Amino acid sequence: MTRPIPKNEEIPLNPKEIIVSKTDPQGVITYANDVFIRVCGYSEQELVGSPHNIVRHPDMPRIAFKLMWDTIKQGKNFRAVVKNLAKDGRFYWVVTDFEPLYDAKSGKIMQHTAYRMPAPRKAIAQMTPIYKKLCEIEKVSGMEGSLAYLNGFFAANNTNYSDFIDRLVKDSSGPMLKIFSFLKKMFKK
């Protein structure tokens, strides 16, 4: 599948809608809700069976996804502010909350569920220059360089990735974390 050419046009998201997808442990999409299908513009048939990076926007640094996969493969929850790319080249910003789901017998991760809500404008404004800088560094120094920069940024701000994102989301949209928690309980039933 050829990647769309990015356009400088944002898809408006409804704050009352939740974008949900599920992937296998390797990141292959196994489920996409109607909202995800509508927003990204791919059909269910195009999404299911495809790698989730089908919606990866080139403005997103690779290190963000490495941190995500490293964290969720350890069975830990991960939250991120993400710029995604739709099939028609437009983009949309979301706060994504990833949750691993385990096999009851083996204890191994069976799938990951991602819940997405529109990213607060304040979070987008703060993450855009950081992501731009990380992408620039990756062009020259690869992911090792961007990781070093990110670690330095967090050390200088006396925080870590998870706490930084949580603070952005909490400060901008207090109920979002409660909604993610509620959704996780609902989808487990």
PyMOL commands that set and color helices and strands:
alter all, ss='L'
color gray80, all
select helices_A, chain A and resi 34-40+44-47+52-55+62-72+121-156+161-172+175-187
alter helices_A, ss='H'
color red, helices_A
select strands_A, chain A and resi 19-23+29-32+78-85+91-102+109-118
alter strands_A, ss='S'
color yellow, strands_A
deselect
rebuild
show_as cartoon
